[in-house]
């Protein structure tokens, strides 16, 4: 929660965290969005995890499987 408060105080920051944190605790993503804070996550290699994160409002994903996730992104459009 400290990171969210610091990001909000900055006014021009995002919070970048391990994607598993947001999958385990949906309320963190909801709280960040309510505070107007963008989220980024690392290292998402599975399309199913990417889909769950996008559903939670995450728009910045770091991956080791760029082609795989790009294909997934095109397929879901």
VENPE-V468794 format. One record per pair of residues at least 12 apart in sequence whose C-alpha atoms are under 7 Angstrom apart, sorted by sequence separation. I is the first residue (numbers start at 0). J is the second residue. D is the distance in whole Angstrom. If there is no record, write none. Layout:
# VENPE-V468794
i = <I:I>
j = <J:J>
d = <D:D>
This chain:
# VENPE-V468794
i = <2:43:39:43:44:38:39:40:41:42:43:44:38:39:40:41:42:44:38:39:40:41:42:18:46:13:14:15:16:17:18:13:14:15:16:17:18:13:14:15:16:17:18:46:13:7:28:3:7:6:22>
j = <14:60:57:61:62:57:58:59:60:61:62:63:58:59:60:61:62:64:59:60:61:62:63:40:68:36:37:38:39:40:41:37:38:39:40:41:42:38:39:40:41:42:43:71:39:34:55:31:36:36:52>
d = <7:7:6:6:5:5:7:6:6:5:5:6:7:5:5:5:5:5:7:6:6:7:7:5:6:6:6:6:6:5:6:5:5:4:5:5:7:6:6:5:6:7:7:6:7:7:6:7:6:7:7>
